[in-house]
Amino acid sequence: MVKKSQKLFAFVIMPFESSYDDIYKLGIKEAAKECEIMAERLDEQLFSEGMIDRIYRQIEKADIIIADLSDRNENVFYELGFAHAKDKLCLLLTNDAEDIPFDLKHRRHIAYGQSISYLKEELIKNINWAKSEIKNQSKTRIRVQIGTPSGNLSTTTHTANCSINFTFDLYNDTNRISSEITAIYLYAGKKWDLSQDGKDCSFTDSDIPPFKYRYFLTPPITRLGKESWAQIKCNGTRILARSWKGEEIKQEYTIGGRGILRIVTEEGSFDHEFDFSIGVNVVPF
């Protein structure tokens, strides 16, 4: 746990080529400076151990991992895999969204194109989100990890319908019992028919703009014990297209967006933002 007197540390993994210097110095470093955290990559550090050992140690030490996946650099992907295995909070960057593998598209990422100013602006938002996540975990002793969504598409002559399965893992990595969970809400920008364990979830208008709807999810447990885990699963269905409205009925769609999982505890309400992107298509019988 980081002491209050210490800045959060973000370890940056990215190619060391000179073409990335401005991205790192003017985008990543400046965003980190504005958010009052320390960001470093390996080539800035002095060390006597082997490079791979140093990378492992820095990933384990870091509060946040910032990884630039542009051009699909093999070393970056390898190091990011290690960071994910250690359950690190990772912020993904790329100059081309196609460089983000399918199974990582649901994780927070920034496709900055050729704009360093856009990278800096979006990274500031994402770093502040990461700081909030770290603060929430410190208070409640509950860490939230979003699973890779899965889904399918069904079509008729007149409609296209999608069904998406969402999974949220709740962890208590500490040796103390977590705060009591009194409610869990899922916020969405569009209306879904949401269900949990085969039962429809009640919903109301959102109290967090720009989200439009707030769905109630039944907490899987009231408290997480020491070093324990619990899981929430829910399913969302939605009509994607209607032929009578002049909308094309396709055989494949990409669905994505941003949501919030709000955990209400005796310590207060804690919001966990997440992004998701998934392709659904009709599977022949």
DRENDO-1510 file (C-alpha; in Angstrom, 1 decimal, always signed):
<recs>
REC; n; res; u; v; w
REC; 1; MET; +0.0; +0.0; +0.0 .
REC; 2; VAL; +1.3; +3.4; -1.0 .
REC; 3; LYS; +1.9; +5.8; +1.9 .
REC; 4; LYS; +0.1; +9.1; +1.8 .
REC; 5; SER; +3.5; +11.0; +1.6 .
REC; 6; GLN; +4.4; +9.0; -1.6 .
REC; 7; LYS; +3.3; +9.7; -5.1 .
REC; 8; LEU; +1.7; +6.8; -7.0 .
REC; 9; PHE; +4.2; +5.2; -9.4 .
REC; 10; ALA; +3.3; +4.4; -13.0 .
REC; 11; PHE; +5.7; +2.1; -14.9 .
REC; 12; VAL; +5.6; +2.7; -18.7 .
REC; 13; ILE; +6.2; -0.1; -21.1 .
REC; 14; MET; +6.6; +0.9; -24.7 .
REC; 15; PRO; +9.1; +0.8; -27.6 .
REC; 16; PHE; +12.3; +2.8; -27.0 .
REC; 17; GLU; +12.6; +4.0; -30.6 .
REC; 18; SER; +13.2; +7.7; -31.1 .
REC; 19; SER; +9.9; +8.0; -33.0 .
REC; 20; TYR; +8.2; +7.5; -29.6 .
REC; 21; ASP; +10.1; +10.1; -27.7 .
REC; 22; ASP; +7.5; +12.9; -28.1 .
REC; 23; ILE; +4.7; +10.5; -27.2 .
REC; 24; TYR; +6.5; +9.6; -24.0 .
REC; 25; LYS; +7.9; +13.0; -23.0 .
REC; 26; LEU; +5.1; +15.3; -24.2 .
REC; 27; GLY; +2.2; +13.0; -23.8 .
REC; 28; ILE; +2.7; +10.4; -21.1 .
REC; 29; LYS; +5.2; +12.3; -18.8 .
REC; 30; GLU; +3.2; +15.6; -19.0 .
REC; 31; ALA; +0.0; +13.8; -18.2 .
REC; 32; ALA; +1.6; +12.1; -15.2 .
REC; 33; LYS; +3.0; +15.4; -14.0 .
REC; 34; GLU; -0.3; +17.1; -14.2 .
REC; 35; CYS; -1.9; +14.2; -12.3 .
REC; 36; GLU; +0.9; +14.4; -9.7 .
REC; 37; ILE; +2.1; +10.9; -10.1 .
REC; 38; MET; +5.6; +9.6; -11.1 .
REC; 39; ALA; +5.9; +7.9; -14.5 .
REC; 40; GLU; +9.1; +6.2; -15.6 .
REC; 41; ARG; +10.2; +3.8; -18.2 .
REC; 42; LEU; +13.2; +1.4; -18.0 .
REC; 43; ASP; +15.7; +3.4; -20.0 .
REC; 44; GLU; +15.5; +6.3; -17.5 .
REC; 45; GLN; +16.5; +4.1; -14.5 .
REC; 46; LEU; +19.9; +3.1; -13.2 .
REC; 47; PHE; +20.2; -0.5; -12.1 .
REC; 48; SER; +22.7; -3.3; -11.7 .
REC; 49; GLU; +20.4; -6.3; -12.1 .
REC; 50; GLY; +19.4; -7.9; -15.4 .
REC; 51; MET; +17.0; -6.1; -17.7 .
REC; 52; ILE; +14.2; -8.7; -17.5 .
REC; 53; ASP; +14.5; -9.0; -13.7 .
REC; 54; ARG; +14.3; -5.2; -13.4 .
REC; 55; ILE; +11.2; -5.1; -15.6 .
REC; 56; TYR; +9.6; -7.7; -13.4 .
REC; 57; ARG; +10.5; -5.8; -10.2 .
REC; 58; GLN; +9.2; -2.5; -11.6 .
REC; 59; ILE; +5.9; -4.0; -12.7 .
REC; 60; GLU; +5.4; -5.6; -9.3 .
REC; 61; LYS; +6.3; -2.3; -7.6 .
REC; 62; ALA; +4.1; -0.1; -9.8 .
REC; 63; ASP; +0.6; +1.1; -8.8 .
REC; 64; ILE; -0.3; +1.7; -12.5 .
REC; 65; ILE; +1.0; +0.3; -15.7 .
REC; 66; ILE; +0.9; +2.4; -18.9 .
REC; 67; ALA; +1.5; +0.3; -22.0 .
REC; 68; ASP; +1.7; +1.6; -25.6 .
REC; 69; LEU; +0.7; -1.3; -27.9 .
REC; 70; SER; +1.4; +0.6; -31.1 .
REC; 71; ASP; +2.9; -1.6; -33.9 .
REC; 72; ARG; +2.3; -4.6; -31.7 .
REC; 73; ASN; +5.8; -4.7; -30.2 .
REC; 74; GLU; +6.4; -8.2; -28.9 .
REC; 75; ASN; +8.4; -7.1; -25.9 .
REC; 76; VAL; +5.6; -4.7; -24.8 .
REC; 77; PHE; +3.0; -7.5; -25.2 .
REC; 78; TYR; +5.1; -9.9; -23.2 .
REC; 79; GLU; +5.5; -7.4; -20.4 .
REC; 80; LEU; +1.8; -6.4; -20.4 .
REC; 81; GLY; +1.0; -10.1; -20.1 .
REC; 82; PHE; +3.1; -10.3; -17.0 .
REC; 83; ALA; +1.4; -7.2; -15.6 .
REC; 84; HIS; -2.0; -8.7; -16.2 .
REC; 85; ALA; -0.9; -11.9; -14.5 .
REC; 86; LYS; +0.0; -9.8; -11.5 .
REC; 87; ASP; -3.5; -8.2; -11.6 .
REC; 88; LYS; -2.0; -4.7; -12.2 .
REC; 89; LEU; -4.2; -1.8; -13.1 .
REC; 90; CYS; -3.2; -1.2; -16.7 .
REC; 91; LEU; -3.9; +1.8; -19.1 .
REC; 92; LEU; -3.5; +0.8; -22.7 .
REC; 93; LEU; -2.4; +3.2; -25.5 .
REC; 94; THR; -2.1; +2.9; -29.3 .
REC; 95; ASN; -1.9; +5.1; -32.3 .
REC; 96; ASP; -4.2; +2.6; -34.1 .
REC; 97; ALA; -7.1; +0.8; -32.5 .
REC; 98; GLU; -6.4; -2.3; -34.6 .
REC; 99; ASP; -3.3; -2.9; -32.5 .
REC; 100; ILE; -5.5; -3.7; -29.5 .
REC; 101; PRO; -6.1; -7.5; -29.6 .
REC; 102; PHE; -9.7; -8.6; -29.5 .
REC; 103; ASP; -9.5; -10.0; -25.9 .
REC; 104; LEU; -8.2; -6.6; -24.6 .
REC; 105; LYS; -10.7; -4.3; -26.3 .
REC; 106; HIS; -13.0; -4.4; -23.2 .
REC; 107; ARG; -10.1; -2.9; -21.2 .
REC; 108; ARG; -9.6; +0.8; -21.0 .
REC; 109; HIS; -7.6; +2.1; -23.9 .
REC; 110; ILE; -6.8; +5.3; -25.8 .
REC; 111; ALA; -6.4; +5.3; -29.5 .
REC; 112; TYR; -4.6; +8.6; -30.0 .
REC; 113; GLY; -3.8; +8.5; -33.7 .
REC; 114; GLN; -1.2; +11.2; -34.4 .
REC; 115; SER; -2.4; +13.6; -31.8 .
REC; 116; ILE; -0.1; +13.9; -28.7 .
REC; 117; SER; -2.4; +16.6; -27.3 .
REC; 118; TYR; -5.3; +14.2; -27.5 .
REC; 119; LEU; -3.2; +11.5; -25.8 .
REC; 120; LYS; -2.3; +13.8; -23.0 .
REC; 121; GLU; -5.9; +14.9; -22.5 .
REC; 122; GLU; -7.3; +11.4; -22.4 .
REC; 123; LEU; -4.5; +10.0; -20.4 .
REC; 124; ILE; -5.1; +12.6; -17.7 .
REC; 125; LYS; -8.7; +11.4; -17.5 .
REC; 126; ASN; -7.6; +7.8; -17.3 .
REC; 127; ILE; -4.9; +8.4; -14.7 .
REC; 128; ASN; -7.4; +10.2; -12.5 .
REC; 129; TRP; -9.8; +7.2; -12.9 .
REC; 130; ALA; -6.9; +4.9; -11.9 .
REC; 131; LYS; -6.2; +7.1; -8.8 .
REC; 132; SER; -9.9; +6.8; -7.9 .
REC; 133; GLU; -9.8; +3.0; -8.3 .
REC; 134; ILE; -6.8; +2.8; -6.0 .
REC; 135; LYS; -8.4; +5.0; -3.4 .
REC; 136; ASN; -11.7; +3.0; -3.5 .
REC; 137; GLN; -9.8; -0.3; -3.0 .
REC; 138; SER; -7.9; +1.2; -0.1 .
REC; 139; LYS; -11.1; +2.3; +1.6 .
REC; 140; THR; -13.3; -0.7; +0.9 .
REC; 141; ARG; -10.7; -3.5; +0.5 .
REC; 142; ILE; -12.6; -4.5; -2.7 .
REC; 143; ARG; -10.9; -4.7; -6.0 .
REC; 144; VAL; -13.1; -4.9; -9.1 .
REC; 145; GLN; -11.9; -6.7; -12.3 .
REC; 146; ILE; -14.1; -6.7; -15.4 .
REC; 147; GLY; -14.2; -10.0; -17.3 .
REC; 148; THR; -14.1; -10.3; -21.1 .
REC; 149; PRO; -17.7; -10.0; -22.3 .
REC; 150; SER; -19.2; -12.6; -24.6 .
REC; 151; GLY; -22.2; -12.4; -26.8 .
REC; 152; ASN; -24.3; -13.5; -29.7 .
REC; 153; LEU; -26.5; -12.1; -32.4 .
REC; 154; SER; -29.9; -13.4; -33.6 .
REC; 155; THR; -31.7; -12.0; -36.6 .
REC; 156; THR; -35.0; -12.2; -38.3 .
REC; 157; THR; -36.3; -10.5; -41.5 .
REC; 158; HIS; -37.3; -7.6; -39.4 .
REC; 159; THR; -34.9; -7.3; -36.4 .
REC; 160; ALA; -31.4; -7.9; -35.1 .
REC; 161; ASN; -31.0; -8.7; -31.4 .
REC; 162; CYS; -27.9; -9.0; -29.4 .
REC; 163; SER; -27.3; -10.8; -26.1 .
REC; 164; ILE; -24.2; -9.9; -24.0 .
REC; 165; ASN; -22.9; -11.6; -20.9 .
REC; 166; PHE; -21.0; -9.5; -18.4 .
REC; 167; THR; -18.8; -10.7; -15.5 .
REC; 168; PHE; -17.5; -8.7; -12.6 .
REC; 169; ASP; -15.0; -10.2; -10.2 .
REC; 170; LEU; -14.7; -8.8; -6.7 .
REC; 171; TYR; -11.5; -9.4; -4.8 .
REC; 172; ASN; -10.3; -8.7; -1.3 .
REC; 173; ASP; -6.5; -9.1; -1.5 .
REC; 174; THR; -6.0; -8.0; +2.1 .
REC; 175; ASN; -5.9; -9.9; +5.4 .
REC; 176; ARG; -8.9; -7.9; +6.7 .
REC; 177; ILE; -12.7; -8.3; +6.1 .
REC; 178; SER; -14.0; -5.9; +3.5 .
REC; 179; SER; -16.6; -3.2; +4.1 .
REC; 180; GLU; -20.2; -4.3; +4.1 .
REC; 181; ILE; -21.8; -4.2; +0.6 .
REC; 182; THR; -25.3; -2.8; +0.8 .
REC; 183; ALA; -26.1; -2.4; -2.9 .
REC; 184; ILE; -24.6; -2.7; -6.4 .
REC; 185; TYR; -25.8; -0.7; -9.4 .
REC; 186; LEU; -24.9; -1.0; -13.1 .
REC; 187; TYR; -25.0; +2.3; -15.1 .
REC; 188; ALA; -25.6; +2.3; -18.9 .
REC; 189; GLY; -26.0; +4.8; -21.6 .
REC; 190; LYS; -28.6; +2.9; -23.5 .
REC; 191; LYS; -31.6; +0.8; -22.4 .
REC; 192; TRP; -30.9; -2.9; -22.0 .
REC; 193; ASP; -33.1; -5.7; -20.8 .
REC; 194; LEU; -30.8; -6.7; -18.0 .
REC; 195; SER; -31.1; -10.0; -16.0 .
REC; 196; GLN; -29.2; -11.7; -13.2 .
REC; 197; ASP; -29.6; -15.4; -12.5 .
REC; 198; GLY; -32.5; -15.5; -14.9 .
REC; 199; LYS; -34.4; -12.7; -13.2 .
REC; 200; ASP; -35.1; -9.3; -14.6 .
REC; 201; CYS; -33.1; -6.5; -13.0 .
REC; 202; SER; -35.1; -3.5; -11.9 .
REC; 203; PHE; -34.0; -0.1; -13.2 .
REC; 204; THR; -34.6; +3.6; -12.9 .
REC; 205; ASP; -33.2; +6.8; -14.4 .
REC; 206; SER; -29.5; +7.4; -13.8 .
REC; 207; ASP; -28.3; +9.9; -11.3 .
REC; 208; ILE; -24.9; +10.1; -13.0 .
REC; 209; PRO; -24.8; +12.0; -16.3 .
REC; 210; PRO; -24.3; +11.2; -19.1 .
REC; 211; PHE; -25.5; +7.7; -18.2 .
REC; 212; LYS; -29.3; +7.3; -18.7 .
REC; 213; TYR; -30.2; +4.2; -16.8 .
REC; 214; ARG; -29.3; +2.6; -13.4 .
REC; 215; TYR; -29.9; -1.2; -12.9 .
REC; 216; PHE; -30.0; -2.9; -9.5 .
REC; 217; LEU; -27.7; -6.0; -9.2 .
REC; 218; THR; -28.0; -8.4; -6.2 .
REC; 219; PRO; -24.7; -8.4; -4.3 .
REC; 220; PRO; -23.3; -12.0; -4.3 .
REC; 221; ILE; -22.2; -11.6; -0.7 .
REC; 222; THR; -22.4; -8.9; +2.0 .
REC; 223; ARG; -18.7; -8.9; +2.9 .
REC; 224; LEU; -15.6; -10.3; +1.3 .
REC; 225; GLY; -13.5; -12.3; +3.8 .
REC; 226; LYS; -9.8; -12.1; +4.0 .
REC; 227; GLU; -8.1; -12.8; +0.6 .
REC; 228; SER; -11.4; -13.9; -0.8 .
REC; 229; TRP; -13.3; -13.6; -4.1 .
REC; 230; ALA; -16.9; -13.3; -5.3 .
REC; 231; GLN; -18.5; -12.9; -8.8 .
REC; 232; ILE; -21.4; -11.1; -10.4 .
REC; 233; LYS; -22.8; -12.2; -13.7 .
REC; 234; CYS; -25.5; -10.6; -15.7 .
REC; 235; ASN; -26.9; -10.7; -19.2 .
REC; 236; GLY; -28.0; -7.7; -21.3 .
REC; 237; THR; -30.2; -8.0; -24.4 .
REC; 238; ARG; -31.0; -5.2; -26.8 .
REC; 239; ILE; -32.5; -4.7; -30.3 .
REC; 240; LEU; -29.8; -3.3; -32.6 .
REC; 241; ALA; -31.8; -2.7; -35.8 .
REC; 242; ARG; -35.5; -2.7; -37.0 .
REC; 243; SER; -36.2; -3.0; -40.7 .
REC; 244; TRP; -39.5; -1.0; -40.4 .
REC; 245; LYS; -37.4; +1.9; -39.3 .
REC; 246; GLY; -35.2; +1.7; -42.4 .
REC; 247; GLU; -32.3; +0.1; -40.4 .
REC; 248; GLU; -30.2; -2.5; -42.2 .
REC; 249; ILE; -30.3; -6.0; -40.7 .
REC; 250; LYS; -26.7; -7.1; -40.7 .
REC; 251; GLN; -25.1; -10.4; -40.0 .
REC; 252; GLU; -22.4; -8.9; -37.8 .
REC; 253; TYR; -22.2; -5.9; -35.4 .
REC; 254; THR; -19.6; -4.3; -33.2 .
REC; 255; ILE; -21.0; -3.2; -29.8 .
REC; 256; GLY; -19.2; -1.1; -27.3 .
REC; 257; GLY; -19.5; +1.6; -24.8 .
REC; 258; ARG; -18.7; +2.7; -21.3 .
REC; 259; GLY; -20.5; +1.7; -18.0 .
REC; 260; ILE; -20.1; +2.1; -14.3 .
REC; 261; LEU; -20.4; -0.5; -11.6 .
REC; 262; ARG; -21.2; +1.3; -8.4 .
REC; 263; ILE; -20.6; -0.6; -5.1 .
REC; 264; VAL; -22.4; +1.0; -2.2 .
REC; 265; THR; -20.8; +0.1; +1.2 .
REC; 266; GLU; -20.9; +1.4; +4.7 .
REC; 267; GLU; -17.9; +3.5; +3.8 .
REC; 268; GLY; -19.8; +5.2; +0.9 .
REC; 269; SER; -20.4; +4.7; -2.8 .
REC; 270; PHE; -17.5; +3.7; -5.0 .
REC; 271; ASP; -17.7; +3.8; -8.8 .
REC; 272; HIS; -15.7; +1.5; -11.1 .
REC; 273; GLU; -15.8; +2.7; -14.7 .
REC; 274; PHE; -15.3; +0.2; -17.5 .
REC; 275; ASP; -15.2; +0.1; -21.3 .
REC; 276; PHE; -16.2; -2.8; -23.5 .
REC; 277; SER; -16.1; -3.6; -27.2 .
REC; 278; ILE; -17.3; -6.9; -28.6 .
REC; 279; GLY; -18.2; -8.2; -32.1 .
REC; 280; VAL; -21.3; -10.3; -32.4 .
REC; 281; ASN; -22.4; -12.3; -35.4 .
REC; 282; VAL; -24.9; -14.9; -36.5 .
REC; 283; VAL; -23.7; -18.4; -36.0 .
REC; 284; PRO; -25.1; -20.8; -38.7 .
REC; 285; PHE; -27.1; -23.7; -37.2 .
</recs>
